[in-house]
Amino acid sequence: TRRPYTSPCSRPYLPLQTATMSITDLNGSWKVNSHENFEAFLTEAGVPAEHWDHMKAGTAKYTVTVDGDSVTLVEADTEGKHSCTNTFKFGQQFEKKGIDGKTRTATLTFDGGVLTTTVPDMGNGKKGVFTKQASGDTLTETMTIGSVCGKLIYKKA
C-alpha cells in the first residue's frame, strides 16, 4: 500500500514550544543539517544547477538588531562572500536586498515566533513566502515559490 504524498511544508520540524521565540533568537551562525525538496525549490527559483551543492551544504549567519519599531537584519554566509543588510518595520513594504544581490519588494512579519518574508514577485511573476523559526539549536526555514516548497534545517554552528 502506497502512502499518500505529503508536502514538506505540511510537516513541522520543530518541537512544540512552550514559549514563543524572540526575534533575536535568530542571532548567530547556522549550518545546514538537512533539506527537503530543495532541488525542486531551486529549480522553481531559477537558481543554476552549478550552485546547488554549495547552497545545500551552506552556512548562514544572521544578526538581528531591534531599535524601537525598526529592525535591522543582516544575512551573510559564514565564508564572508555574500552579505546583505535590511532595515525595516514589521508589516510595512520595503525594498529588500537579497543575498543573491537582487532587490525585491517585500514585507516581513513576526508572529507567534515565526519570521515571515513575503515577496509578491520573485522576478518570475510568482509569489515567494519564506519563514524562519528557531527552537534551541535548530532553525527551520520553509521556502515557497508558486506551488513548490522546500525546507532547510540548520543547526547552530
Disulfide bonds with the S-S distance in Angstrom:
Cys9-Cys149 1.10
